[in-house]
Amino acid sequence: MTTSPRLHSRPLRIGFVGAGMISLYHLRAWAEVADANVVAICDPDEKAARARSAEFKIPKTYPDLETMLAHEQIDAVDIATPVGTHAGLVRSAADFGVHVMCQKPLTPTVAGAEALIEYVGERVRFMVHENYRFRPHYSVARKWIADGRIGRPLQARLVMRCSGMCAVGGTKPWLIVRQPYLAEMPRLLVFETLIHHLDTLRSLLGELKVENCLLSRNNSDLAGEDTAVVTLRGEDELVAVLDGTFSAPGYSSNLSDRLEIVGDKATLIYDGERLALVGAEGEGLRFPSDPNGEGQECFTASVGDFVTGLRTGTSFATDRLDNLKTLRLMESCYDLARRTFQ
């Protein structure tokens, strides 16, 4: 395990960037993590910044990152802004010598991410906030696999269902009401959501290669895809399928996952509420339902991993080089689908 210099200031002074929808979950996480305080928040929308400041008792608000860093003693920033702004904000933080956690996807393209990573270099610690692998059931599944409880993984299928892009009774889809910009994204389901699942599969199974990808658009009001089937291959003849849709009538408007991994000793199954081993040694664990679909635990765990890494000098689970591999899988999906989906 690689190590970096440790931060010894007590508590860590965090600058927060962004006051949009996703900031709520990040700031809840910071409120739960010990030994770190969000001391300032910035957003061009000063009203939104003041609202988050009042909600989470953040002492200072600023219109932009550069002004915040010029006036505050900041150890690290958490960037939770639209993807098109990430590169410039990360560069600014690195120029100030401030460590960075940045919301996924890091950049719109692999080339952009590679250039950004090269620019930052080793000047500061740099983690991508890719939190899905930190969901409690996936953390347990990862441990069971690492402990050899299913043996050698042979085959995997991860299915995501959601009705968030279904227009019910002529109303706008729930996901569009919550995040209107989604309707205009030419790269939608894989870029915005299944990138989480690609990263989770990597964390469970090791490095993967996309073999094929089929995309379709079932909601004609969308610019991008709402349905995808991705086939992947891993080491030792492992094959995997990722199958997802935003437009599944009858499902919750929140994401619903089902995972099955077949090993040569046992099979691991997660059905949305229960994680179980089927085969040589049976075991099952139930996970509390999340009726609002917020998954706050994984936001908190991701922030906790960032703080631990800064404190101890140990690697982040989703550091910029690790996450670059996930971004490459995402881009491979679109490269392979280009022949059949426009």
Buried (B, 14 or more C-beta within 10 A) or exposed (E): EEEBEEBEEEEBBBBBBBBBEBBBBBBBBBBBBEEBBBBBBBBEEBEBBBBBBEBBEBEBBBEBBBEBBEEBEBBBBBBBBEBEBBBEBBBBBBBBEBBBBBBBBBBBBBEBBBBBBEEBEEBBBBBBBBBBBBBBBBBBBBEBBEEEBBBBBBBBBBBBBBBBBBEEEEEBBBBBEEBEEBBEBEBBBBBBBBBBBBBBBBBBBEEBEBBBBBBBBBBEEBEBBBBBBBBBEBEEEBBBBBBBBBBBEEBBBBBBBBBBBBBEEBBBBBEBEEBBBBBEEEEEBEBEEBEEEEBBBBBBBBBBBBBBBBBEBBBBBBBBEBBBBBBBBBBBBBEBBEEEBE
